[in-house]
Amino acid sequence: MPRPPKCRRVAFLPSVTYFKPAGIPLRALEEVRLSVEEAEAIRLKDLEGLEQEQGAERMNISRPTFQRVLASGRQKIAEALLNGKAIRIEGGSFEMAFSRFKCLNGHEWEVPFETMISTPPRLCPRCDTPSIEPLLPAGFGWRGRGRGRYGGRHGMQQNSNDYMR
Protein backbone atom coordinates (compact mmCIF):
# COMPACT_ATOMS: atom_id res chain seq x y z
CA MET A 1 0.00 0.00 0.00
CA PRO A 2 1.56 3.36 -1.01
CA ARG A 3 2.07 5.97 1.64
CA PRO A 4 -0.18 9.05 1.51
CA PRO A 5 1.25 12.08 -0.30
CA LYS A 6 2.89 14.78 1.80
CA CYS A 7 1.02 18.10 1.91
CA ARG A 8 2.41 20.51 -0.66
CA ARG A 9 2.67 24.22 0.17
CA VAL A 10 0.51 26.45 -2.04
CA ALA A 11 0.70 30.25 -2.12
CA PHE A 12 -2.08 30.96 -4.64
CA LEU A 13 -5.64 29.75 -5.07
CA PRO A 14 -7.05 30.64 -8.50
CA SER A 15 -10.29 32.61 -8.48
CA VAL A 16 -11.45 30.83 -11.65
CA THR A 17 -11.47 27.06 -11.24
CA TYR A 18 -13.31 25.82 -14.33
CA PHE A 19 -12.45 26.17 -18.02
CA LYS A 20 -14.34 24.72 -20.96
CA PRO A 21 -14.06 24.83 -24.73
CA ALA A 22 -16.31 27.44 -26.35
CA GLY A 23 -19.34 26.24 -28.27
CA ILE A 24 -19.64 22.83 -26.62
CA PRO A 25 -22.51 22.31 -24.16
CA LEU A 26 -21.38 21.51 -20.63
CA ARG A 27 -23.39 18.28 -20.54
CA ALA A 28 -21.45 16.98 -23.56
CA LEU A 29 -17.99 17.61 -22.08
CA GLU A 30 -15.61 15.28 -20.34
CA GLU A 31 -13.56 16.83 -17.54
CA VAL A 32 -9.92 16.72 -16.56
CA ARG A 33 -9.30 17.37 -12.86
CA LEU A 34 -6.18 19.45 -12.16
CA SER A 35 -5.22 19.43 -8.48
CA VAL A 36 -4.43 22.68 -6.69
CA GLU A 37 -0.80 21.64 -6.24
CA GLU A 38 -0.45 20.83 -9.98
CA ALA A 39 -1.80 24.31 -10.77
CA GLU A 40 0.68 25.80 -8.26
CA ALA A 41 3.63 23.94 -9.82
CA ILE A 42 2.62 25.20 -13.28
CA ARG A 43 2.23 28.74 -11.92
CA LEU A 44 5.67 28.69 -10.29
CA LYS A 45 7.52 27.16 -13.25
CA ASP A 46 5.70 28.52 -16.29
CA LEU A 47 4.19 31.79 -15.08
CA GLU A 48 6.81 32.98 -12.58
CA GLY A 49 9.69 31.37 -14.51
CA LEU A 50 11.32 29.75 -11.48
CA GLU A 51 13.80 26.92 -11.78
CA GLN A 52 12.59 23.54 -10.54
CA GLU A 53 14.79 23.77 -7.45
CA GLN A 54 13.23 27.12 -6.48
CA GLY A 55 9.69 25.88 -7.18
CA ALA A 56 10.29 22.77 -5.10
CA GLU A 57 11.57 24.87 -2.21
CA ARG A 58 8.53 27.15 -2.35
CA MET A 59 6.19 24.14 -2.30
CA ASN A 60 8.21 22.43 0.46
CA ILE A 61 8.80 19.29 -1.63
CA SER A 62 11.81 17.64 -3.27
CA ARG A 63 12.89 18.59 -6.78
CA PRO A 64 11.95 15.16 -8.22
CA THR A 65 8.49 15.43 -6.62
CA PHE A 66 8.11 18.94 -8.07
CA GLN A 67 9.02 17.52 -11.51
CA ARG A 68 6.40 14.76 -11.18
CA VAL A 69 3.67 17.19 -10.06
CA LEU A 70 4.58 19.62 -12.87
CA ALA A 71 4.64 16.87 -15.53
CA SER A 72 1.28 15.51 -14.35
CA GLY A 73 -0.32 18.97 -14.50
CA ARG A 74 1.09 19.73 -17.94
CA GLN A 75 -0.08 16.34 -19.26
CA LYS A 76 -3.62 17.00 -18.00
CA ILE A 77 -3.73 20.46 -19.57
CA ALA A 78 -2.45 19.08 -22.90
CA GLU A 79 -5.08 16.32 -22.78
CA ALA A 80 -7.84 18.86 -22.17
CA LEU A 81 -6.69 21.30 -24.86
CA LEU A 82 -6.06 18.73 -27.57
CA ASN A 83 -9.08 16.53 -26.86
CA GLY A 84 -11.63 19.27 -26.18
CA LYS A 85 -12.16 18.52 -22.49
CA ALA A 86 -13.03 20.89 -19.66
CA ILE A 87 -10.50 21.60 -16.88
CA ARG A 88 -11.62 21.69 -13.24
CA ILE A 89 -9.08 22.87 -10.64
CA GLU A 90 -9.86 21.30 -7.28
CA GLY A 91 -8.66 18.99 -4.56
CA GLY A 92 -5.31 17.57 -3.78
CA SER A 93 -3.21 17.41 -0.64
CA PHE A 94 -1.91 20.86 0.21
CA GLU A 95 -1.47 23.50 2.89
CA MET A 96 -1.69 27.25 2.47
CA ALA A 97 1.59 29.11 2.57
CA PHE A 98 0.10 32.15 4.27
CA SER A 99 -3.02 33.46 5.87
CA ARG A 100 -1.93 36.90 7.10
CA PHE A 101 -1.93 40.00 4.94
CA LYS A 102 -0.86 43.61 5.24
CA CYS A 103 -1.67 46.74 3.27
CA LEU A 104 0.50 49.62 2.13
CA ASN A 105 -0.79 51.66 5.09
CA GLY A 106 0.53 49.10 7.60
CA HIS A 107 -2.70 47.37 8.62
CA GLU A 108 -2.35 43.61 9.18
CA TRP A 109 -5.09 41.00 9.36
CA GLU A 110 -5.69 37.26 9.39
CA VAL A 111 -7.82 35.56 6.74
CA PRO A 112 -9.55 32.26 7.64
CA PHE A 113 -8.75 29.37 5.31
CA GLU A 114 -12.39 28.98 4.28
CA THR A 115 -12.40 32.61 3.12
CA MET A 116 -9.15 32.12 1.21
CA ILE A 117 -10.79 29.32 -0.79
CA SER A 118 -13.92 31.22 -1.79
CA THR A 119 -12.82 34.86 -1.89
CA PRO A 120 -9.17 35.74 -1.31
CA PRO A 121 -8.73 39.32 -0.05
CA ARG A 122 -8.56 42.06 -2.67
CA LEU A 123 -8.83 45.11 -0.37
CA CYS A 124 -7.67 46.02 3.14
CA PRO A 125 -10.66 45.61 5.47
CA ARG A 126 -9.71 48.78 7.41
CA CYS A 127 -8.80 51.31 4.69
CA ASP A 128 -10.07 49.66 1.45
CA THR A 129 -6.74 50.05 -0.34
CA PRO A 130 -6.11 47.44 -3.06
CA SER A 131 -2.36 47.54 -2.30
CA ILE A 132 -2.11 44.40 -0.16
CA GLU A 133 0.43 41.62 0.13
CA PRO A 134 0.68 38.32 1.99
CA LEU A 135 2.91 38.07 5.05
CA LEU A 136 4.88 34.90 4.54
CA PRO A 137 5.79 32.77 7.56
CA ALA A 138 9.41 32.31 8.59
CA GLY A 139 11.13 29.60 6.57
CA PHE A 140 9.04 30.13 3.44
CA GLY A 141 10.83 30.48 0.11
CA TRP A 142 13.28 33.35 -0.16
CA ARG A 143 12.77 34.74 3.35
CA GLY A 144 14.32 31.85 5.25
CA ARG A 145 16.02 28.51 5.09
CA GLY A 146 13.61 26.29 7.03
CA ARG A 147 11.75 23.54 5.24
CA GLY A 148 9.49 22.32 8.02
CA ARG A 149 5.77 22.91 8.21
CA TYR A 150 4.82 25.84 10.41
CA GLY A 151 2.47 25.21 13.29
CA GLY A 152 -0.11 27.14 15.28
CA ARG A 153 -2.85 29.00 13.47
CA HIS A 154 -0.95 28.93 10.19
CA GLY A 155 -0.72 25.14 9.94
CA MET A 156 -3.96 24.86 7.96
CA GLN A 157 -4.30 21.88 5.65
CA GLN A 158 -6.79 20.89 3.02
CA ASN A 159 -7.44 17.47 1.56
CA SER A 160 -9.20 16.49 -1.64
CA ASN A 161 -12.15 15.09 0.31
CA ASP A 162 -13.30 18.48 1.56
CA TYR A 163 -11.96 21.04 -0.92
CA MET A 164 -14.59 23.13 -2.71
CA ARG A 165 -17.52 20.87 -2.09
Rosetta silent file (secondary structure, phi, psi, omega in degrees, C-alpha in Angstrom):
SEQUENCE: MPRPPKCRRVAFLPSVTYFKPAGIPLRALEEVRLSVEEAEAIRLKDLEGLEQEQGAERMNISRPTFQRVLASGRQKIAEALLNGKAIRIEGGSFEMAFSRFKCLNGHEWEVPFETMISTPPRLCPRCDTPSIEPLLPAGFGWRGRGRGRYGGRHGMQQNSNDYMR
SCORE:     score description
SCORE:     0.000 S_00000001
   1 L     0.000  125.887 -178.130    0.000    0.000    0.000 S_00000001
   2 L   -70.590  151.639  178.986    1.559    3.356   -1.013 S_00000001
   3 L   -77.701  153.006 -178.355    2.066    5.973    1.636 S_00000001
   4 L   -67.159  147.426 -178.810   -0.184    9.048    1.511 S_00000001
   5 L   -67.177  145.505  176.854    1.251   12.077   -0.297 S_00000001
   6 L   -70.957  143.958  177.331    2.891   14.784    1.802 S_00000001
   7 L   -62.558  134.108  178.058    1.016   18.095    1.909 S_00000001
   8 E  -100.195  141.397 -178.363    2.409   20.513   -0.657 S_00000001
   9 E   -81.534  128.925 -178.035    2.667   24.223    0.175 S_00000001
  10 E  -122.780  133.817 -178.852    0.512   26.447   -2.036 S_00000001
  11 L  -109.092   -0.895 -175.739    0.699   30.252   -2.124 S_00000001
  12 L  -148.395  128.240  172.713   -2.081   30.961   -4.639 S_00000001
  13 L  -110.403  120.404 -178.227   -5.636   29.746   -5.071 S_00000001
  14 L   -65.130  143.070  178.833   -7.053   30.638   -8.496 S_00000001
  15 L   -79.067  -25.863  175.830  -10.291   32.609   -8.477 S_00000001
  16 L  -106.476  124.114 -174.128  -11.454   30.829  -11.646 S_00000001
  17 L  -120.697    9.753  179.903  -11.467   27.058  -11.245 S_00000001
  18 E  -142.278  130.878  178.703  -13.311   25.825  -14.329 S_00000001
  19 E  -131.386  138.553  178.940  -12.449   26.170  -18.021 S_00000001
  20 L  -140.216  152.788  176.208  -14.345   24.718  -20.956 S_00000001
  21 L   -64.655  141.363  178.238  -14.057   24.827  -24.729 S_00000001
  22 L   -68.810  144.909  173.207  -16.312   27.444  -26.348 S_00000001
  23 L    82.360    0.020  178.666  -19.337   26.239  -28.269 S_00000001
  24 L  -113.077  125.453 -179.771  -19.642   22.833  -26.624 S_00000001
  25 L   -61.059  143.401 -178.257  -22.505   22.311  -24.157 S_00000001
  26 H   -55.994  -39.362 -177.718  -21.375   21.511  -20.629 S_00000001
  27 H   -66.234  -19.454 -178.500  -23.394   18.281  -20.540 S_00000001
  28 H   -94.795   -0.742 -174.918  -21.449   16.980  -23.561 S_00000001
  29 L   -95.606  142.906  165.666  -17.991   17.611  -22.076 S_00000001
  30 L   -89.509  154.918 -179.194  -15.610   15.275  -20.343 S_00000001
  31 E  -114.679  150.165  169.576  -13.559   16.828  -17.543 S_00000001
  32 E  -115.577  128.189 -179.513   -9.919   16.725  -16.563 S_00000001
  33 E   -97.216  116.971  177.629   -9.295   17.373  -12.864 S_00000001
  34 E  -101.451  121.392 -178.964   -6.182   19.454  -12.162 S_00000001
  35 L   -71.522  159.878 -179.514   -5.219   19.430   -8.478 S_00000001
  36 H   -61.165  -39.143 -179.571   -4.429   22.675   -6.687 S_00000001
  37 H   -71.380  -29.780  174.197   -0.796   21.643   -6.243 S_00000001
  38 H   -66.636  -41.990  176.982   -0.455   20.834   -9.977 S_00000001
  39 H   -62.795  -39.010  179.063   -1.804   24.308  -10.769 S_00000001
  40 H   -65.799  -42.149  178.583    0.678   25.800   -8.261 S_00000001
  41 H   -62.578  -42.428  177.609    3.632   23.942   -9.818 S_00000001
  42 H   -64.176  -41.073  178.280    2.622   25.199  -13.279 S_00000001
  43 H   -61.193  -46.315 -177.605    2.230   28.736  -11.917 S_00000001
  44 H   -66.053  -44.629 -175.791    5.665   28.693  -10.290 S_00000001
  45 H   -78.872  -51.030 -171.104    7.518   27.159  -13.247 S_00000001
  46 H   -90.234  -32.773 -178.461    5.696   28.517  -16.293 S_00000001
  47 H   -90.242  -47.400  179.258    4.195   31.795  -15.075 S_00000001
  48 L   -84.396  -16.926  177.817    6.811   32.985  -12.577 S_00000001
  49 L    73.913   26.009  179.416    9.689   31.372  -14.509 S_00000001
  50 L   -76.219  154.231  171.159   11.325   29.754  -11.480 S_00000001
  51 L   -72.749  160.902 -178.188   13.798   26.920  -11.784 S_00000001
  52 H   -60.907  -37.273  178.999   12.585   23.543  -10.543 S_00000001
  53 H   -60.926  -43.932  179.589   14.792   23.770   -7.449 S_00000001
  54 H   -67.738  -42.443  178.363   13.225   27.119   -6.480 S_00000001
  55 H   -62.397  -41.614  178.690    9.694   25.879   -7.180 S_00000001
  56 H   -63.218  -41.395  179.288   10.286   22.768   -5.102 S_00000001
  57 H   -64.112  -42.579  179.356   11.571   24.867   -2.206 S_00000001
  58 H   -63.444  -34.160 -178.834    8.526   27.149   -2.354 S_00000001
  59 H   -90.709   -1.590  177.933    6.189   24.144   -2.299 S_00000001
  60 L    62.948   41.621  178.032    8.206   22.427    0.462 S_00000001
  61 L  -134.805  168.993  178.510    8.803   19.289   -1.628 S_00000001
  62 L   -74.439  161.748  178.841   11.812   17.645   -3.267 S_00000001
  63 H   -63.420  -42.550  176.739   12.888   18.593   -6.777 S_00000001
  64 H   -61.848  -37.364  177.442   11.955   15.156   -8.215 S_00000001
  65 H   -66.028  -41.931  177.252    8.494   15.433   -6.624 S_00000001
  66 H   -57.969  -44.275  179.258    8.113   18.942   -8.070 S_00000001
  67 H   -60.047  -42.948  179.866    9.025   17.525  -11.506 S_00000001
  68 H   -65.716  -43.244  179.614    6.404   14.762  -11.178 S_00000001
  69 H   -64.552  -43.641  179.191    3.671   17.193  -10.057 S_00000001
  70 H   -62.825  -46.948 -179.586    4.581   19.618  -12.870 S_00000001
  71 H   -63.064  -40.330  178.884    4.638   16.875  -15.533 S_00000001
  72 H   -63.371  -45.246  178.655    1.284   15.515  -14.346 S_00000001
  73 H   -63.277  -43.830  179.603   -0.321   18.969  -14.496 S_00000001
  74 H   -64.394  -39.111  179.720    1.092   19.732  -17.936 S_00000001
  75 H   -63.808  -41.852  179.842   -0.083   16.345  -19.257 S_00000001
  76 H   -65.979  -40.399  178.245   -3.621   16.995  -18.002 S_00000001
  77 H   -65.536  -42.819  177.965   -3.726   20.461  -19.574 S_00000001
  78 H   -61.759  -42.383  178.372   -2.450   19.078  -22.895 S_00000001
  79 H   -59.769  -45.237 -178.989   -5.077   16.325  -22.783 S_00000001
  80 H   -65.537  -45.889 -178.217   -7.843   18.857  -22.172 S_00000001
  81 H   -65.682  -44.135 -174.221   -6.694   21.296  -24.860 S_00000001
  82 H   -83.371  -19.617 -179.887   -6.058   18.734  -27.567 S_00000001
  83 H  -112.178   11.602  176.224   -9.083   16.527  -26.855 S_00000001
  84 L    63.570   41.994  179.167  -11.631   19.268  -26.185 S_00000001
  85 L  -106.095  156.994  175.841  -12.162   18.524  -22.492 S_00000001
  86 E   -80.681  155.821  177.035  -13.031   20.890  -19.658 S_00000001
  87 E  -116.873  125.351  174.816  -10.504   21.603  -16.876 S_00000001
  88 E  -116.038  124.035  177.239  -11.616   21.689  -13.239 S_00000001
  89 E   -96.872  114.090  178.657   -9.080   22.871  -10.641 S_00000001
  90 L  -167.350  159.667  171.165   -9.863   21.296   -7.277 S_00000001
  91 L    73.081 -170.181 -178.530   -8.664   18.992   -4.565 S_00000001
  92 L   113.354 -170.190  179.031   -5.308   17.573   -3.775 S_00000001
  93 E  -126.592   98.605 -174.159   -3.210   17.407   -0.639 S_00000001
  94 E  -146.916  165.374  173.738   -1.915   20.858    0.214 S_00000001
  95 E  -129.510  148.687  179.637   -1.468   23.499    2.890 S_00000001
  96 E   -76.150  140.600 -179.616   -1.686   27.252    2.473 S_00000001
  97 L   -77.230  -23.805 -178.693    1.594   29.113    2.570 S_00000001
  98 L  -153.966  159.252  174.512    0.099   32.152    4.269 S_00000001
  99 L  -147.477    7.051  175.270   -3.025   33.458    5.871 S_00000001
 100 E  -113.266  143.395  179.772   -1.928   36.902    7.097 S_00000001
 101 E  -130.598  161.491  171.922   -1.928   39.998    4.941 S_00000001
 102 E  -141.935  154.226  178.785   -0.858   43.614    5.245 S_00000001
 103 E  -105.995  172.653 -179.818   -1.674   46.738    3.273 S_00000001
 104 L   -60.597  -26.076 -179.083    0.498   49.623    2.127 S_00000001
 105 L   -87.180    2.227  174.733   -0.788   51.661    5.094 S_00000001
 106 L    94.219    1.073  177.860    0.534   49.099    7.598 S_00000001
 107 L   -74.970  139.090  176.802   -2.696   47.366    8.615 S_00000001
 108 E  -122.243  147.157  178.413   -2.352   43.611    9.184 S_00000001
 109 E  -155.304  158.225  178.893   -5.091   41.004    9.361 S_00000001
 110 E  -100.180  141.782  178.341   -5.690   37.263    9.385 S_00000001
 111 L  -118.527  121.379  178.454   -7.823   35.555    6.742 S_00000001
 112 L   -61.684  148.219 -177.323   -9.552   32.263    7.641 S_00000001
 113 H   -57.048  -41.196 -179.136   -8.747   29.371    5.308 S_00000001
 114 H   -59.447  -37.469  177.703  -12.386   28.983    4.277 S_00000001
 115 H   -68.890  -39.645  179.702  -12.404   32.612    3.121 S_00000001
 116 H   -59.263  -36.101 -179.071   -9.149   32.116    1.207 S_00000001
 117 H   -68.255  -48.136 -173.548  -10.793   29.319   -0.794 S_00000001
 118 H   -84.298  -46.474 -177.518  -13.924   31.217   -1.790 S_00000001
 119 L  -144.703   90.133  176.697  -12.823   34.865   -1.891 S_00000001
 120 L   -60.957  150.645 -176.066   -9.169   35.740   -1.307 S_00000001
 121 L   -63.934  139.531  176.814   -8.733   39.322   -0.047 S_00000001
 122 L  -117.538  -23.045 -178.359   -8.561   42.065   -2.672 S_00000001
 123 L  -133.859  153.901  173.207   -8.827   45.110   -0.366 S_00000001
 124 L   -69.189  131.987 -178.895   -7.672   46.020    3.136 S_00000001
 125 L   -70.053  -16.186 -178.900  -10.663   45.608    5.473 S_00000001
 126 L   -96.070  -38.094 -175.411   -9.714   48.784    7.406 S_00000001
 127 L  -123.178    1.348  177.178   -8.803   51.312    4.689 S_00000001
 128 L    61.084   19.740  176.435  -10.070   49.657    1.448 S_00000001
 129 L   -77.543  140.661  177.298   -6.737   50.046   -0.344 S_00000001
 130 L   -81.933   -4.311 -178.618   -6.114   47.445   -3.060 S_00000001
 131 L   -84.636   83.488 -179.362   -2.363   47.538   -2.302 S_00000001
 132 E  -124.306  157.432  177.238   -2.110   44.402   -0.161 S_00000001
 133 E  -147.588  152.010  178.546    0.435   41.619    0.130 S_00000001
 134 E   -74.247  146.836  170.522    0.682   38.319    1.987 S_00000001
 135 E   -96.347  113.096 -176.193    2.906   38.074    5.053 S_00000001
 136 L   -84.144  140.365  179.522    4.880   34.896    4.543 S_00000001
 137 L   -69.076  157.826  177.286    5.793   32.772    7.558 S_00000001
 138 L   -57.424  139.988  178.457    9.412   32.311    8.591 S_00000001
 139 L    88.966    3.088 -178.986   11.127   29.603    6.572 S_00000001
 140 L   -96.977  123.759  171.692    9.039   30.133    3.436 S_00000001
 141 H    54.225 -126.132 -171.361   10.829   30.476    0.113 S_00000001
 142 H   -79.463   -7.523 -176.469   13.277   33.354   -0.164 S_00000001
 143 H   -93.013   -3.012 -178.947   12.772   34.743    3.354 S_00000001
 144 L  -167.759  177.891 -177.177   14.318   31.851    5.251 S_00000001
 145 L  -109.229  -10.198 -176.653   16.018   28.510    5.093 S_00000001
 146 L   -66.123  150.029  178.342   13.610   26.295    7.034 S_00000001
 147 L  -118.808   -8.110 -176.059   11.748   23.541    5.236 S_00000001
 148 L   -74.102  159.487  177.660    9.493   22.317    8.022 S_00000001
 149 L   -72.380  140.347  178.585    5.766   22.911    8.208 S_00000001
 150 L   -84.975  149.533 -175.256    4.821   25.843   10.408 S_00000001
 151 L  -105.857 -158.819  179.116    2.466   25.213   13.294 S_00000001
 152 H    67.393 -146.411 -176.725   -0.108   27.136   15.275 S_00000001
 153 H   -67.987  -20.807 -176.426   -2.846   29.004   13.473 S_00000001
 154 H   -87.060   -6.839 -176.463   -0.946   28.931   10.193 S_00000001
 155 L   -82.822   45.331 -177.262   -0.722   25.135    9.941 S_00000001
 156 L   -79.664  136.833  179.590   -3.961   24.857    7.958 S_00000001
 157 E  -126.667  156.637  179.199   -4.298   21.880    5.654 S_00000001
 158 E  -137.966  136.117  177.514   -6.788   20.889    3.023 S_00000001
 159 E  -115.532  161.025 -175.727   -7.442   17.468    1.556 S_00000001
 160 L   -61.395  -24.056 -176.885   -9.205   16.486   -1.636 S_00000001
 161 L   -69.039  -25.721 -175.508  -12.151   15.085    0.314 S_00000001
 162 L  -127.276   15.566  178.908  -13.303   18.477    1.561 S_00000001
 163 L   -86.582  124.737  174.067  -11.964   21.039   -0.916 S_00000001
 164 L    52.598   48.177  177.686  -14.593   23.134   -2.706 S_00000001
 165 L   -98.697    0.000    0.000  -17.525   20.866   -2.093 S_00000001
